[in-house]
Amino acid sequence: MILAALAAAAATYAAPLDLPRTAHVDMVVVKTREDIRAGKTTRNSGETRYDKTIEAQGDGYRVTLKPTGTKLALSDADAAKAEAAFGDLMTRTIVYTTDDSLAPSAIEDWPGMVAEIRKAMLTLTAGDKDTAKAMDSVITAFGGMSPKQAATVLLKEDGFLTIATNVELELGKPVTYAEMLPNPMGGPPIKSNGALVVQKIDARRGVATLRWTQTLDPDSMRASVSQMIEKMTAGMGAKADSPEAKAVFAKMAFDRSSACDYEVDLKSGLPTKADCEAKIKLTDPTTGETGGRNEYWAITQTLKN
């Protein structure tokens, strides 16, 4: 959908991918997550370095993503616990296929990766049988995803990077598009409005600066919430019409927004820098309190050959 919209734009900027048949890239991802509940913010962050090998294959690419180092902002005790549970996962090489813009299309050996995730989570919850049982059910559902769905969910950083890859745009003129996104509260999908613009072309540095934004369409969001409430109240009978129930449902609301600022190498077409954010804000209908999650990514890629 994004590429279809971009194709209609006037082409005064273009930096098509021009990589060696086998390209070697140093990739660094610094991720920070903030969880906001009951007025309190919990913050976690970590840094992962990768050796990334991109091989031309058919109409797309085959990518090998090998972690070479991970730093977690945890206490010594928590870090030791996390490493004991997730050590194999943190060093696991992921191989996946992509389209011609490096958008992930499928993870290879997805069942093997699910088995490692299950092992890690059960190790982490070994002291709590109820939590371990609940986690096993979650992982079973997680494992039901197809390799294509898994690529979209797990390779989020690459999903951000591909937005600024292989695009043709007129400098300073945003290209807009619409896309349906899942409702994080379980209702019908919601229409989102996205935009991508080339802000600057720096010939001296050999890079272009682009910005991408995505927000929920207010009307679509309200319609989704309304349908979700109708479903929830269908089995409540007369209780659904009580003032108390109506007051609770009236408070049900959420919002979501995402954005990225990019630098793209004009010679190779590879995004070399991306600062991204994704924010979800939820209102607890029972208390009226606002909470949510903010995620931030600082991504760099350096072509080595």
RALINMO-V680376 format. One record per residue. N is the residue number from 1. RES is the residue in one small letter. SS is DSSP state (h for helix, s for strand, l for the rest). D_LAST is the distance of its C-alpha to the last C-alpha in whole Angstrom. Layout:
N_RES_SS_D_LAST ; N_RES_SS_D_LAST
//
This chain:
1_m_l_32 ; 2_i_h_30 ; 3_l_h_28 ; 4_a_h_31 ; 5_a_h_32 ; 6_l_h_29 ; 7_a_h_30 ; 8_a_l_33 ; 9_a_l_32 ; 10_a_l_32 ; 11_a_l_28 ; 12_t_l_28 ; 13_y_s_24 ; 14_a_s_22 ; 15_a_l_18 ; 16_p_l_17 ; 17_l_l_14 ; 18_d_l_12 ; 19_l_l_9 ; 20_p_l_7 ; 21_r_l_10 ; 22_t_s_9 ; 23_a_s_6 ; 24_h_s_6 ; 25_v_s_8 ; 26_d_s_11 ; 27_m_s_14 ; 28_v_s_17 ; 29_v_s_20 ; 30_v_s_24 ; 31_k_s_27 ; 32_t_s_30 ; 33_r_s_33 ; 34_e_s_37 ; 35_d_s_40 ; 36_i_s_43 ; 37_r_s_46 ; 38_a_l_50 ; 39_g_l_48 ; 40_k_s_46 ; 41_t_s_42 ; 42_t_s_40 ; 43_r_s_37 ; 44_n_s_34 ; 45_s_s_30 ; 46_g_s_28 ; 47_e_s_24 ; 48_t_s_21 ; 49_r_s_18 ; 50_y_s_16 ; 51_d_s_13 ; 52_k_s_12 ; 53_t_s_11 ; 54_i_s_11 ; 55_e_s_13 ; 56_a_s_15 ; 57_q_s_18 ; 58_g_l_21 ; 59_d_l_21 ; 60_g_s_19 ; 61_y_s_17 ; 62_r_s_17 ; 63_v_s_16 ; 64_t_s_16 ; 65_l_s_16 ; 66_k_s_17 ; 67_p_s_19 ; 68_t_s_18 ; 69_g_s_21 ; 70_t_s_24 ; 71_k_s_27 ; 72_l_s_30 ; 73_a_l_32 ; 74_l_l_35 ; 75_s_l_38 ; 76_d_h_38 ; 77_a_h_40 ; 78_d_h_38 ; 79_a_h_35 ; 80_a_h_37 ; 81_k_h_38 ; 82_a_h_35 ; 83_e_h_33 ; 84_a_h_36 ; 85_a_h_36 ; 86_f_h_32 ; 87_g_h_30 ; 88_d_h_29 ; 89_l_h_28 ; 90_m_h_26 ; 91_t_l_24 ; 92_r_l_24 ; 93_t_l_21 ; 94_i_s_21 ; 95_v_s_20 ; 96_y_s_21 ; 97_t_s_21 ; 98_t_s_20 ; 99_d_l_21 ; 100_d_l_19 ; 101_s_l_19 ; 102_l_l_18 ; 103_a_l_21 ; 104_p_s_22 ; 105_s_s_25 ; 106_a_s_26 ; 107_i_s_25 ; 108_e_l_25 ; 109_d_l_28 ; 110_w_h_30 ; 111_p_h_33 ; 112_g_h_31 ; 113_m_h_30 ; 114_v_h_33 ; 115_a_h_35 ; 116_e_h_33 ; 117_i_h_34 ; 118_r_h_37 ; 119_k_h_37 ; 120_a_h_36 ; 121_m_h_38 ; 122_l_h_41 ; 123_t_h_40 ; 124_l_h_40 ; 125_t_l_43 ; 126_a_l_45 ; 127_g_l_48 ; 128_d_l_49 ; 129_k_h_50 ; 130_d_h_51 ; 131_t_h_47 ; 132_a_h_46 ; 133_k_h_48 ; 134_a_h_47 ; 135_m_h_43 ; 136_d_h_43 ; 137_s_h_45 ; 138_v_h_42 ; 139_i_h_39 ; 140_t_h_41 ; 141_a_h_41 ; 142_f_h_37 ; 143_g_h_37 ; 144_g_l_38 ; 145_m_l_35 ; 146_s_l_34 ; 147_p_h_30 ; 148_k_h_29 ; 149_q_h_31 ; 150_a_h_30 ; 151_a_h_26 ; 152_t_h_28 ; 153_v_h_29 ; 154_l_h_27 ; 155_l_l_24 ; 156_k_h_25 ; 157_e_h_22 ; 158_d_h_20 ; 159_g_h_23 ; 160_f_h_23 ; 161_l_h_20 ; 162_t_h_20 ; 163_i_h_23 ; 164_a_l_21 ; 165_t_l_19 ; 166_n_l_20 ; 167_v_l_23 ; 168_e_s_25 ; 169_l_s_27 ; 170_e_l_30 ; 171_l_l_29 ; 172_g_l_32 ; 173_k_l_33 ; 174_p_l_33 ; 175_v_s_33 ; 176_t_s_35 ; 177_y_s_35 ; 178_a_s_37 ; 179_e_s_36 ; 180_m_s_38 ; 181_l_s_37 ; 182_p_l_39 ; 183_n_l_42 ; 184_p_l_41 ; 185_m_l_45 ; 186_g_l_45 ; 187_g_l_47 ; 188_p_l_46 ; 189_p_l_42 ; 190_i_s_42 ; 191_k_s_41 ; 192_s_s_38 ; 193_n_s_37 ; 194_g_s_34 ; 195_a_s_32 ; 196_l_s_29 ; 197_v_s_29 ; 198_v_s_27 ; 199_q_s_28 ; 200_k_s_26 ; 201_i_s_24 ; 202_d_s_22 ; 203_a_l_21 ; 204_r_l_21 ; 205_r_l_18 ; 206_g_l_17 ; 207_v_s_18 ; 208_a_s_21 ; 209_t_s_23 ; 210_l_s_24 ; 211_r_s_27 ; 212_w_s_28 ; 213_t_s_32 ; 214_q_s_34 ; 215_t_s_37 ; 216_l_s_40 ; 217_d_l_43 ; 218_p_h_46 ; 219_d_h_48 ; 220_s_h_46 ; 221_m_h_46 ; 222_r_h_50 ; 223_a_h_50 ; 224_s_h_48 ; 225_v_h_50 ; 226_s_h_53 ; 227_q_h_53 ; 228_m_h_52 ; 229_i_h_55 ; 230_e_h_57 ; 231_k_h_55 ; 232_m_h_56 ; 233_t_h_60 ; 234_a_l_61 ; 235_g_l_62 ; 236_m_l_64 ; 237_g_h_67 ; 238_a_h_69 ; 239_k_h_67 ; 240_a_h_64 ; 241_d_h_66 ; 242_s_l_67 ; 243_p_h_67 ; 244_e_h_65 ; 245_a_h_62 ; 246_k_h_62 ; 247_a_h_61 ; 248_v_h_58 ; 249_f_h_57 ; 250_a_h_57 ; 251_k_l_55 ; 252_m_l_52 ; 253_a_s_49 ; 254_f_s_45 ; 255_d_s_42 ; 256_r_s_39 ; 257_s_s_36 ; 258_s_s_32 ; 259_a_s_30 ; 260_c_s_26 ; 261_d_s_25 ; 262_y_s_21 ; 263_e_s_19 ; 264_v_s_17 ; 265_d_s_14 ; 266_l_l_15 ; 267_k_l_13 ; 268_s_l_11 ; 269_g_l_14 ; 270_l_l_13 ; 271_p_s_15 ; 272_t_s_14 ; 273_k_s_18 ; 274_a_s_21 ; 275_d_s_24 ; 276_c_s_26 ; 277_e_s_30 ; 278_a_s_32 ; 279_k_s_36 ; 280_i_s_39 ; 281_k_s_42 ; 282_l_s_45 ; 283_t_s_49 ; 284_d_l_51 ; 285_p_l_54 ; 286_t_l_56 ; 287_t_l_56 ; 288_g_l_54 ; 289_e_l_52 ; 290_t_s_48 ; 291_g_s_45 ; 292_g_s_42 ; 293_r_s_38 ; 294_n_s_35 ; 295_e_s_32 ; 296_y_s_29 ; 297_w_s_25 ; 298_a_s_23 ; 299_i_s_19 ; 300_t_s_16 ; 301_q_s_12 ; 302_t_s_9 ; 303_l_s_6 ; 304_k_l_4 ; 305_n_l_0
//
